[in-house]
């Protein structure tokens, strides 16, 4: 029997050329922390931004901070804190 890893919701391109896998667990945490944000659409926007801005992509160490910062700004933009 092959053991399955965590379910991947989205993949975010990294500076190194690899991708950061946003797991269902991280997705749920973002959704819980930022209720005024549509998490799947926001992750798609982040992925698109990273594809279009190769030189500004984040490292594996900095990607979670980037994600939470982006979600926090979206939450503030939607008028809820």
N, CA, C and O atoms as a printed pandas DataFrame, in Angstrom:
     atom_number atom_name residue_name chain_id  residue_number  x_coord  y_coord  z_coord
0              1         N          UNK        A               1    0.841   -1.183    0.000
1              2        CA          UNK        A               1    0.000    0.000    0.000
2              3         C          UNK        A               1    0.887    1.247    0.000
3              4         O          UNK        A               1    1.811    1.366    0.804
4              5         N          UNK        A               2    0.594    2.156   -0.899
5              6        CA          UNK        A               2    1.350    3.397   -1.002
6              7         C          UNK        A               2    0.703    4.434   -0.089
7              8         O          UNK        A               2   -0.505    4.663   -0.146
8              9         N          UNK        A               3    1.529    5.057    0.753
9             10        CA          UNK        A               3    1.027    6.072    1.663
10            11         C          UNK        A               3    0.919    7.403    0.922
11            12         O          UNK        A               3    1.869    7.845    0.277
12            13         N          UNK        A               4   -0.234    8.026    1.022
13            14        CA          UNK        A               4   -0.453    9.313    0.372
14            15         C          UNK        A               4    0.056   10.440    1.253
15            16         O          UNK        A               4   -0.044   10.387    2.478
16            17         N          UNK        A               5    0.601   11.457    0.608
17            18        CA          UNK        A               5    1.011   12.652    1.328
18            19         C          UNK        A               5   -0.185   13.573    1.501
19            20         O          UNK        A               5   -1.303   13.227    1.116
20            21         N          UNK        A               6    0.046   14.738    2.075
21            22        CA          UNK        A               6   -1.055   15.690    2.240
22            23         C          UNK        A               6   -1.575   16.166    0.891
23            24         O          UNK        A               6   -0.819   16.283   -0.073
24            25         N          UNK        A               7   -2.869   16.437    0.836
25            26        CA          UNK        A               7   -3.481   16.927   -0.402
26            27         C          UNK        A               7   -2.970   18.329   -0.712
27            28         O          UNK        A               7   -2.934   19.196    0.162
28            29         N          UNK        A               8   -2.580   18.541   -1.950
29            30        CA          UNK        A               8   -2.052   19.831   -2.391
30            31         C          UNK        A               8   -3.182   20.616   -3.058
31            32         O          UNK        A               8   -3.837   20.131   -3.981
32            33         N          UNK        A               9   -3.393   21.842   -2.570
33            34        CA          UNK        A               9   -4.451   22.712   -3.088
34            35         C          UNK        A               9   -3.929   23.568   -4.240
35            36         O          UNK        A               9   -4.612   23.746   -5.248
36            37         N          UNK        A              10   -2.705   24.100   -4.084
37            38        CA          UNK        A              10   -2.104   24.958   -5.103
38            39         C          UNK        A              10   -0.594   24.869   -4.982
39            40         O          UNK        A              10   -0.069   24.496   -3.932
40            41         N          UNK        A              11    0.101   25.210   -6.052
41            42        CA          UNK        A              11    1.565   25.245   -6.068
42            43         C          UNK        A              11    2.016   26.652   -6.425
43            44         O          UNK        A              11    1.558   27.234   -7.408
44            45         N          UNK        A              12    2.928   27.194   -5.605
45            46        CA          UNK        A              12    3.425   28.553   -5.796
46            47         C          UNK        A              12    4.878   28.479   -6.261
47            48         O          UNK        A              12    5.708   27.904   -5.557
48            49         N          UNK        A              13    5.214   29.043   -7.429
49            50        CA          UNK        A              13    6.600   29.023   -7.913
50            51         C          UNK        A              13    7.544   29.744   -6.951
51            52         O          UNK        A              13    7.214   30.797   -6.406
52            53         N          UNK        A              14    8.720   29.155   -6.758
53            54        CA          UNK        A              14    9.735   29.725   -5.871
54            55         C          UNK        A              14   10.912   30.262   -6.667
55            56         O          UNK        A              14   11.084   29.941   -7.844
56            57         N          UNK        A              15   11.713   31.076   -6.015
57            58        CA          UNK        A              15   12.911   31.659   -6.629
58            59         C          UNK        A              15   13.864   30.566   -7.124
59            60         O          UNK        A              15   14.511   30.721   -8.160
60            61         N          UNK        A              16   13.944   29.478   -6.385
61            62        CA          UNK        A              16   14.864   28.388   -6.715
62            63         C          UNK        A              16   14.472   27.633   -7.983
63            64         O          UNK        A              16   15.256   26.840   -8.503
64            65         N          UNK        A              17   13.281   27.877   -8.470
65            66        CA          UNK        A              17   12.795   27.160   -9.638
66            67         C          UNK        A              17   11.833   26.049   -9.268
67            68         O          UNK        A              17   11.118   25.537  -10.130
68            69         N          UNK        A              18   11.802   25.667   -8.001
69            70        CA          UNK        A              18   10.853   24.663   -7.528
70            71         C          UNK        A              18    9.508   25.310   -7.231
71            72         O          UNK        A              18    9.253   26.457   -7.598
72            73         N          UNK        A              19    8.669   24.555   -6.568
73            74        CA          UNK        A              19    7.354   25.066   -6.192
74            75         C          UNK        A              19    7.060   24.737   -4.731
75            76         O          UNK        A              19    7.473   23.699   -4.215
76            77         N          UNK        A              20    6.341   25.641   -4.084
77            78        CA          UNK        A              20    5.869   25.415   -2.723
78            79         C          UNK        A              20    4.466   24.858   -2.825
79            80         O          UNK        A              20    3.607   25.445   -3.484
80            81         N          UNK        A              21    4.227   23.733   -2.179
81            82        CA          UNK        A              21    2.915   23.106   -2.215
82            83         C          UNK        A              21    2.078   23.598   -1.042
83            84         O          UNK        A              21    2.420   23.375    0.120
84            85         N          UNK        A              22    0.988   24.262   -1.360
85            86        CA          UNK        A              22    0.042   24.691   -0.337
86            87         C          UNK        A              22   -0.854   23.489   -0.056
87            88         O          UNK        A              22   -1.674   23.099   -0.888
88            89         N          UNK        A              23   -0.686   22.912    1.126
89            90        CA          UNK        A              23   -1.454   21.728    1.496
90            91         C          UNK        A              23   -2.847   22.110    1.987
91            92         O          UNK        A              23   -3.122   23.275    2.273
92            93         N          UNK        A              24   -3.703   21.127    2.076
93            94        CA          UNK        A              24   -5.051   21.344    2.591
94            95         C          UNK        A              24   -4.987   21.904    4.006
95            96         O          UNK        A              24   -5.823   22.725    4.384
96            97         N          UNK        A              25   -4.001   21.467    4.794
97            98        CA          UNK        A              25   -3.847   21.948    6.171
98            99         C          UNK        A              25   -3.543   23.450    6.202
99           100         O          UNK        A              25   -4.164   24.189    6.965
100          101         N          UNK        A              26   -2.594   23.903    5.382
101          102        CA          UNK        A              26   -2.258   25.329    5.323
102          103         C          UNK        A              26   -3.425   26.128    4.747
103          104         O          UNK        A              26   -3.727   27.223    5.221
104          105         N          UNK        A              27   -4.071   25.583    3.735
105          106        CA          UNK        A              27   -5.236   26.213    3.130
106          107         C          UNK        A              27   -6.315   26.463    4.178
107          108         O          UNK        A              27   -6.893   27.549    4.232
108          109         N          UNK        A              28   -6.590   25.450    5.016
109          110        CA          UNK        A              28   -7.606   25.572    6.064
110          111         C          UNK        A              28   -7.210   26.638    7.086
111          112         O          UNK        A              28   -8.065   27.378    7.573
112          113         N          UNK        A              29   -5.928   26.719    7.410
113          114        CA          UNK        A              29   -5.453   27.732    8.361
114          115         C          UNK        A              29   -5.631   29.142    7.789
115          116         O          UNK        A              29   -6.065   30.046    8.502
116          117         N          UNK        A              30   -5.301   29.333    6.517
117          118        CA          UNK        A              30   -5.492   30.631    5.875
118          119         C          UNK        A              30   -6.975   31.004    5.841
119          120         O          UNK        A              30   -7.337   32.152    6.099
120          121         N          UNK        A              31   -7.814   30.046    5.529
121          122        CA          UNK        A              31   -9.257   30.271    5.463
122          123         C          UNK        A              31   -9.810   30.650    6.838
123          124         O          UNK        A              31  -10.674   31.521    6.947
124          125         N          UNK        A              32   -9.314   30.000    7.873
125          126        CA          UNK        A              32   -9.776   30.273    9.241
126          127         C          UNK        A              32   -9.284   31.636    9.732
127          128         O          UNK        A              32  -10.025   32.370   10.386
128          129         N          UNK        A              33   -8.041   31.966    9.417
129          130        CA          UNK        A              33   -7.440   33.205    9.904
130          131         C          UNK        A              33   -7.976   34.444    9.184
131          132         O          UNK        A              33   -8.001   35.533    9.756
132          133         N          UNK        A              34   -8.401   34.281    7.942
133          134        CA          UNK        A              34   -8.831   35.425    7.123
134          135         C          UNK        A              34  -10.200   35.155    6.501
135          136         O          UNK        A              34  -10.291   34.862    5.309
136          137         N          UNK        A              35  -11.268   35.252    7.302
137          138        CA          UNK        A              35  -12.606   34.884    6.820
138          139         C          UNK        A              35  -13.168   35.763    5.711
139          140         O          UNK        A              35  -14.080   35.333    5.005
140          141         N          UNK        A              36  -12.656   36.983    5.532
141          142        CA          UNK        A              36  -13.174   37.873    4.489
142          143         C          UNK        A              36  -12.470   37.660    3.152
143          144         O          UNK        A              36  -12.731   38.384    2.191
144          145         N          UNK        A              37  -11.576   36.667    3.088
145          146        CA          UNK        A              37  -10.791   36.419    1.880
146          147         C          UNK        A              37  -11.233   35.096    1.260
147          148         O          UNK        A              37  -11.446   34.112    1.968
148          149         N          UNK        A              38  -11.369   35.079   -0.062
149          150        CA          UNK        A              38  -11.678   33.842   -0.785
150          151         C          UNK        A              38  -10.341   33.134   -1.013
151          152         O          UNK        A              38   -9.586   33.546   -1.893
152          153         N          UNK        A              39  -10.026   32.092   -0.259
153          154        CA          UNK        A              39   -8.676   31.545   -0.261
154          155         C          UNK        A              39   -8.221   30.931   -1.582
155          156         O          UNK        A              39   -7.073   31.139   -1.975
156          157         N          UNK        A              40   -9.055   30.201   -2.268
157          158        CA          UNK        A              40   -8.623   29.574   -3.513
158          159         C          UNK        A              40   -8.320   30.615   -4.587
159          160         O          UNK        A              40   -7.301   30.522   -5.272
160          161         N          UNK        A              41   -9.189   31.593   -4.734
161          162        CA          UNK        A              41   -8.952   32.662   -5.717
162          163         C          UNK        A              41   -7.704   33.449   -5.363
163          164         O          UNK        A              41   -6.930   33.811   -6.249
164          165         N          UNK        A              42   -7.498   33.718   -4.089
165          166        CA          UNK        A              42   -6.324   34.473   -3.651
166          167         C          UNK        A              42   -5.046   33.693   -3.948
167          168         O          UNK        A              42   -4.053   34.281   -4.378
168          169         N          UNK        A              43   -5.055   32.388   -3.728
169          170        CA          UNK        A              43   -3.885   31.571   -4.050
170          171         C          UNK        A              43   -3.612   31.568   -5.552
171          172         O          UNK        A              43   -2.456   31.560   -5.976
172          173         N          UNK        A              44   -4.658   31.574   -6.344
173          174        CA          UNK        A              44   -4.478   31.655   -7.804
174          175         C          UNK        A              44   -3.835   32.983   -8.193
175          176         O          UNK        A              44   -2.962   33.024   -9.059
176          177         N          UNK        A              45   -4.267   34.064   -7.552
177          178        CA          UNK        A              45   -3.688   35.383   -7.825
178          179         C          UNK        A              45   -2.216   35.420   -7.421
179          180         O          UNK        A              45   -1.391   35.982   -8.140
180          181         N          UNK        A              46   -1.883   34.827   -6.278
181          182        CA          UNK        A              46   -0.497   34.776   -5.824
182          183         C          UNK        A              46    0.347   33.976   -6.802
183          184         O          UNK        A              46    1.456   34.387   -7.143
184          185         N          UNK        A              47   -0.164   32.843   -7.255
185          186        CA          UNK        A              47    0.559   32.027   -8.234
186          187         C          UNK        A              47    0.815   32.828   -9.508
187          188         O          UNK        A              47    1.927   32.832  -10.038
188          189         N          UNK        A              48   -0.223   33.504   -9.992
189          190        CA          UNK        A              48   -0.077   34.318  -11.195
190          191         C          UNK        A              48    0.946   35.425  -11.016
191          192         O          UNK        A              48    1.742   35.689  -11.917
192          193         N          UNK        A              49    0.929   36.075   -9.854
193          194        CA          UNK        A              49    1.902   37.137   -9.572
194          195         C          UNK        A              49    3.314   36.573   -9.599
195          196         O          UNK        A              49    4.221   37.191  -10.156
196          197         N          UNK        A              50    3.503   35.410   -9.005
197          198        CA          UNK        A              50    4.837   34.792   -8.970
198          199         C          UNK        A              50    5.296   34.376  -10.368
199          200         O          UNK        A              50    6.482   34.481  -10.683
200          201         N          UNK        A              51    4.389   33.916  -11.191
201          202        CA          UNK        A              51    4.736   33.557  -12.567
202          203         C          UNK        A              51    5.145   34.811  -13.335
203          204         O          UNK        A              51    6.104   34.779  -14.106
204          205         N          UNK        A              52    4.435   35.901  -13.133
205          206        CA          UNK        A              52    4.712   37.143  -13.849
206          207         C          UNK        A              52    5.871   37.957  -13.295
207          208         O          UNK        A              52    6.362   38.863  -13.968
208          209         N          UNK        A              53    6.315   37.655  -12.090
209          210        CA          UNK        A              53    7.376   38.415  -11.432
210          211         C          UNK        A              53    8.486   37.469  -10.969
211          212         O          UNK        A              53    8.742   37.332   -9.772
212          213         N          UNK        A              54    9.130   36.830  -11.920
213          214        CA          UNK        A              54   10.138   35.816  -11.595
214          215         C          UNK        A              54   11.219   36.318  -10.656
215          216         O          UNK        A              54   11.645   35.585   -9.764
216          217         N          UNK        A              55   11.672   37.553  -10.835
217          218        CA          UNK        A              55   12.771   38.059  -10.014
218          219         C          UNK        A              55   12.331   38.402   -8.593
219          220         O          UNK        A              55   13.175   38.619   -7.724
220          221         N          UNK        A              56   11.017   38.456   -8.344
221          222        CA          UNK        A              56   10.514   38.783   -7.010
222          223         C          UNK        A              56    9.943   37.568   -6.287
223          224         O          UNK        A              56    9.361   37.702   -5.211
224          225         N          UNK        A              57   10.105   36.397   -6.866
225          226        CA          UNK        A              57    9.609   35.189   -6.213
226          227         C          UNK        A              57   10.278   34.992   -4.865
227          228         O          UNK        A              57   11.397   35.454   -4.640
228          229         N          UNK        A              58    9.600   34.319   -3.992
229          230        CA          UNK        A              58   10.080   34.123   -2.636
230          231         C          UNK        A              58   10.857   32.809   -2.507
231          232         O          UNK        A              58   10.769   31.920   -3.354
232          233         N          UNK        A              59   11.614   32.725   -1.426
233          234        CA          UNK        A              59   12.368   31.506   -1.127
234          235         C          UNK        A              59   11.464   30.536   -0.366
235          236         O          UNK        A              59   10.379   30.905    0.085
236          237         N          UNK        A              60   11.919   29.312   -0.232
237          238        CA          UNK        A              60   11.162   28.326    0.537
238          239         C          UNK        A              60   11.014   28.788    1.989
239          240         O          UNK        A              60    9.990   28.529    2.621
240          241         N          UNK        A              61   12.030   29.469    2.518
241          242        CA          UNK        A              61   11.970   29.964    3.899
242          243         C          UNK        A              61   10.992   31.126    4.057
243          244         O          UNK        A              61   10.380   31.273    5.114
244          245         N          UNK        A              62   10.836   31.954    3.020
245          246        CA          UNK        A              62   10.025   33.156    3.145
246          247         C          UNK        A              62    8.620   33.064    2.581
247          248         O          UNK        A              62    7.846   34.013    2.709
248          249         N          UNK        A              63    8.268   31.946    1.959
249          250        CA          UNK        A              63    6.985   31.879    1.251
250          251         C          UNK        A              63    5.779   31.940    2.186
251          252         O          UNK        A              63    4.775   32.564    1.842
252          253         N          UNK        A              64    5.851   31.315    3.347
253          254        CA          UNK        A              64    4.688   31.351    4.249
254          255         C          UNK        A              64    4.435   32.771    4.752
255          256         O          UNK        A              64    3.284   33.197    4.849
256          257         N          UNK        A              65    5.481   33.493    5.068
257          258        CA          UNK        A              65    5.315   34.882    5.500
258          259         C          UNK        A              65    4.669   35.704    4.382
259          260         O          UNK        A              65    3.790   36.528    4.635
260          261         N          UNK        A              66    5.109   35.473    3.154
261          262        CA          UNK        A              66    4.552   36.144    1.987
262          263         C          UNK        A              66    3.055   35.835    1.851
263          264         O          UNK        A              66    2.252   36.739    1.621
264          265         N          UNK        A              67    2.688   34.567    1.992
265          266        CA          UNK        A              67    1.283   34.168    1.871
266          267         C          UNK        A              67    0.422   34.822    2.945
267          268         O          UNK        A              67   -0.633   35.383    2.648
268          269         N          UNK        A              68    0.876   34.749    4.192
269          270        CA          UNK        A              68    0.086   35.329    5.279
270          271         C          UNK        A              68   -0.002   36.851    5.146
271          272         O          UNK        A              68   -1.037   37.437    5.461
272          273         N          UNK        A              69    1.066   37.491    4.686
273          274        CA          UNK        A              69    1.035   38.934    4.459
274          275         C          UNK        A              69    0.045   39.313    3.372
275          276         O          UNK        A              69   -0.713   40.271    3.519
276          277         N          UNK        A              70    0.054   38.559    2.280
277          278        CA          UNK        A              70   -0.873   38.829    1.170
278          279         C          UNK        A              70   -2.316   38.675    1.659
279          280         O          UNK        A              70   -3.163   39.524    1.385
280          281         N          UNK        A              71   -2.587   37.588    2.383
281          282        CA          UNK        A              71   -3.936   37.351    2.901
282          283         C          UNK        A              71   -4.353   38.451    3.878
283          284         O          UNK        A              71   -5.508   38.878    3.868
284          285         N          UNK        A              72   -3.429   38.912    4.719
285          286        CA          UNK        A              72   -3.744   39.981    5.676
286          287         C          UNK        A              72   -4.118   41.268    4.944
287          288         O          UNK        A              72   -5.055   41.960    5.342
288          289         N          UNK        A              73   -3.388   41.589    3.876
289          290        CA          UNK        A              73   -3.719   42.792    3.095
290          291         C          UNK        A              73   -5.083   42.647    2.416
291          292         O          UNK        A              73   -5.851   43.607    2.355
292          293         N          UNK        A              74   -5.383   41.464    1.911
293          294        CA          UNK        A              74   -6.696   41.217    1.294
294          295         C          UNK        A              74   -7.806   41.372    2.335
295          296         O          UNK        A              74   -8.855   41.953    2.058
296          297         N          UNK        A              75   -7.560   40.848    3.528
297          298        CA          UNK        A              75   -8.544   40.960    4.619
298          299         C          UNK        A              75   -8.811   42.432    4.930
299          300         O          UNK        A              75   -9.965   42.840    5.067
300          301         N          UNK        A              76   -7.755   43.221    5.041
301          302        CA          UNK        A              76   -7.885   44.653    5.327
302          303         C          UNK        A              76   -8.609   45.373    4.191
303          304         O          UNK        A              76   -9.426   46.259    4.439
304          305         N          UNK        A              77   -8.316   45.002    2.963
305          306        CA          UNK        A              77   -8.955   45.616    1.794
306          307         C          UNK        A              77  -10.457   45.323    1.778
307          308         O          UNK        A              77  -11.254   46.139    1.314
308          309         N          UNK        A              78  -10.824   44.160    2.284
309          310        CA          UNK        A              78  -12.240   43.781    2.319
310          311         C          UNK        A              78  -12.976   44.374    3.516
311          312         O          UNK        A              78  -14.148   44.071    3.743
312          313         N          UNK        A              79  -12.275   45.232    4.293
313          314        CA          UNK        A              79  -12.926   45.978    5.355
314          315         C          UNK        A              79  -13.080   45.253    6.674
315          316         O          UNK        A              79  -13.837   45.697    7.538
316          317         N          UNK        A              80  -12.377   44.147    6.845
317          318        CA          UNK        A              80  -12.492   43.405    8.098
318          319         C          UNK        A              80  -11.104   43.113    8.621
319          320         O          UNK        A              80  -10.174   42.861    7.855
320          321         N          UNK        A              81  -10.976   43.150    9.938
321          322        CA          UNK        A              81   -9.684   42.860   10.551
322          323         C          UNK        A              81   -9.738   41.612   11.377
323          324         O          UNK        A              81   -8.731   41.219   11.968
